[in-house]
Amino acid sequence: METTKAASAIIRQPGEGARRWFFGGGVHTWKATGDETAGAFLLFEDEMSLNKVTPMHTHPDSDETMYILAGEILMNMDGEEHRVAAGGVTIAPRGVPHAFKVLQDGTRVLCLHTPGSTQAFYDGASEPLGTNGEAQAVDFDRIRESGRVNGGIEIVGPPPFPQAGPRG
C-alpha cells in the first residue's frame, strides 16, 4: 500500500530559509521546498545581479510564476519581449519557451513552481551558499547536466538578448 506524504506547516520570517548559490547566477533563498509541500509547489526568492541572463528554456512539468519584488527584468516569453518592474508578474505555463535578462542591479523575484517537481533540478544546479556569502562563477554546463539527470528544465536555445542589451 502506497502512502502519501503530508505537507508540512511552514512559517519563515524575512531572511529565513536555506540559501543556495544557483549556477545560472543568483542566490536562492528556499521559502518552501517540494518536499515540505508534498510536491504541491516550490517557492524561492532569487537575488540577481545586473545583466544576468537565462538561456531560452521550458519547464515541461511545471508552471513558473515570477513576482518581481525589486528591480526589473526583460522577459522573452514565447518570442515576445516585455519589461516587467517591481510589482509585476510573469507566468510561464509548462512547455512555453521563455528567458529573461536582469535590467537593474539588486533585482529580486519570488519564484513559484507548481507543482514542486522542479526541486531535484534546482538542488542539482545549486549548492549551499558559503559562509562568506560570495557568489561563484556561472556554470551553464552544470545547469544542463542537472536538467538532463533530474528533469525539470529543457534548454531550447541560447539567451535571445543582444550582448549590449537595455540598461536599467
C-alpha positions in Angstrom: 0.0 0.0 0.0 1.4 3.4 -1.0 1.3 6.2 1.5 1.2 9.9 0.6 3.5 12.3 2.5 1.6 15.2 4.1 2.7 18.8 3.6 4.4 20.5 6.5 3.1 23.7 8.1 5.7 26.4 7.3 6.4 29.8 8.8 9.5 31.6 7.7 10.5 35.1 8.7 12.3 37.5 6.4 15.7 36.2 5.6 14.9 32.7 6.8 15.3 29.6 4.6 18.3 27.7 3.1 20.4 30.0 0.9 21.9 28.4 -2.2 24.2 29.7 -5.0 22.4 28.9 -8.3 24.8 28.1 -11.1 22.7 30.1 -13.5 23.6 33.2 -11.4 22.0 34.4 -8.3 21.3 33.4 -4.7 18.2 31.4 -3.9 16.5 31.5 -0.5 14.2 28.5 -0.2 10.9 29.6 1.3 9.1 26.2 0.8 10.6 23.1 -0.9 8.8 20.5 -2.9 9.4 18.1 0.0 7.8 20.4 2.5 4.7 20.9 0.4 4.4 17.2 -0.5 5.1 18.2 -4.1 2.4 20.8 -4.4 4.8 23.7 -5.1 8.3 25.0 -4.8 8.8 28.7 -3.6 12.1 30.6 -3.5 13.4 34.1 -3.6 16.1 34.8 -6.2 18.5 37.7 -5.8 20.2 38.5 -9.1 22.9 40.9 -10.4 22.6 43.3 -13.3 22.7 41.7 -16.8 22.1 38.1 -15.6 20.6 36.2 -18.5 19.0 32.8 -18.8 19.1 30.6 -21.9 15.8 30.1 -23.7 14.2 27.2 -21.8 11.0 25.4 -20.8 9.7 23.7 -17.7 7.9 20.6 -19.2 6.2 19.5 -16.0 5.5 22.7 -14.0 4.2 26.2 -14.4 6.6 29.0 -13.4 5.3 32.2 -11.8 7.7 35.0 -11.0 6.6 38.0 -8.9 9.1 40.9 -9.2 9.9 42.1 -5.7 12.5 44.7 -6.6 14.3 45.9 -9.8 13.3 45.0 -13.3 13.7 42.2 -15.8 13.2 41.8 -19.6 11.2 38.7 -20.2 11.1 36.9 -23.5 8.0 34.8 -23.4 7.3 32.6 -26.4 9.2 35.0 -28.7 7.8 38.4 -27.3 9.7 40.7 -25.1 8.2 42.5 -22.1 9.8 44.8 -19.4 8.5 43.8 -16.0 9.2 46.0 -13.0 8.7 45.6 -9.2 5.1 44.6 -8.5 4.7 42.9 -11.9 4.3 39.2 -12.5 5.2 36.7 -15.3 3.6 33.3 -15.7 5.2 30.7 -18.0 2.9 27.7 -18.3 4.6 24.4 -18.6 6.2 23.9 -22.0 6.2 27.6 -23.0 9.7 28.8 -24.1 11.0 31.7 -22.0 14.2 33.5 -20.9 14.9 36.7 -19.0 17.6 39.3 -18.5 18.1 41.4 -15.4 17.9 45.1 -16.1 18.7 46.5 -12.6 21.2 45.6 -10.0 19.6 44.2 -6.8 16.7 42.7 -8.7 14.8 40.1 -6.6 12.0 37.8 -7.7 9.8 35.4 -5.8 9.6 32.3 -8.0 6.8 29.7 -7.6 6.8 26.4 -9.5 3.6 24.4 -9.5 3.8 21.5 -8.9 7.1 21.3 -7.0 8.5 18.8 -9.4 11.5 21.0 -10.3 13.1 20.6 -6.8 15.6 18.0 -7.9 16.7 20.2 -10.8 17.3 23.2 -8.6 19.1 21.0 -6.0 21.4 19.7 -8.6 22.0 23.1 -10.2 22.9 24.9 -6.9 24.9 24.4 -3.7 24.7 25.9 -0.2 26.0 29.4 -0.1 29.3 29.6 1.6 29.6 31.2 5.0 31.3 34.3 3.4 28.2 34.7 1.1 30.3 35.1 -2.0 28.9 34.2 -5.4 30.7 31.8 -7.6 31.1 31.5 -11.4 28.0 31.0 -13.6 28.2 27.4 -15.0 25.5 26.6 -17.6 27.1 23.2 -18.2 26.1 22.3 -14.6 22.5 23.7 -15.3 22.3 21.5 -18.4 23.6 18.4 -16.6 21.1 18.8 -13.7 18.3 19.2 -16.2 19.4 16.0 -18.0 19.8 14.0 -14.8 16.9 15.4 -12.8 14.4 16.8 -15.3 12.5 20.0 -14.5 14.0 22.1 -17.3 14.8 21.8 -21.0 17.3 24.3 -22.6 15.9 25.0 -26.0 18.3 27.7 -27.2 20.8 30.4 -26.2 19.8 33.7 -24.5 17.7 35.7 -27.0 19.0 39.0 -25.9 21.7 41.1 -27.7 25.1 41.3 -25.9 24.7 45.1 -25.3 21.1 44.9 -24.2 18.9 47.5 -22.4 20.2 49.2 -19.3 18.3 49.6 -16.1 
